[in-house]
Amino acid sequence: TDDAPTSGATDDGPTVPAFDELGLRPELVRALTALGYEEPTPIQAESIPPMLAGRDLLGQAATGTGKTAAFALPLLQRLHPGADADEPVALVLVPTRELAMQVSEAIHRYGREMGARVLPIFGGQPIGRQLSALRRGVDVVVATPGRAIDHINRGTLPLGSVEVVVLDEADEMLDMGFAEDIEAILTETPPTRQTVLFSASMPARINAIAKR
Ligand code: AMP
């Protein structure tokens, strides 16, 4: 795409592991090849292996570095395609509706061959459509915190099967006053979940939430 990030390596630079060497399943590697991604960006090379190993992760990366794929690919690797579990296995929280649409579109593209069902949930969109999609069953929910809380209060967003939570652009979410909502949402997810936080900056208040 026009805004493809520059990779950390050049032809004579340090060797970057290929996507398949990072341990991603073949369906995902094929999707990346089809999209023309030749090699992982630095944030992808650093984030994917520990995320695949199930570790919690704190990533500092700005937009344009490939951070979406850095968390989306390991998250998709966890899905159990074909299993008829209908509750989301992954929850991604983002600050704005634009980002919710963009991130859910990206996850959909990477996970198409796996049959991943991805639902964006944000305010300003009729809740009815979100409700029927949730009833049909979804694997990944990409939500803004406010609308996620609405659904939790209505009892329409089951989070008891969530295995991984991603806080994307966490600094933005805190700036927008979502700290309490995020805490409340996390309480609804199993304590055994994997938690991943991405932020462009790491001010002290990010450290505080990351420690918790
Ligand atoms: P992001 O930082 O996640 O917003 O990604 C920025 C852009 O880089 C998006 O258009 C992605 O499709 C693209 N992109 C992400 N990873 C790669 C990669 N490894 N190779 C080429 N393009 C990529």
Residues whose N, C-alpha, C, O or C-beta is under 5 A from the ligand:
A	BS01	AMP	T1 D3 A4 P5 G36 Y37 E38 E39 P40 T41 A62 T63 G64 T65 G66 K67 T68 A69
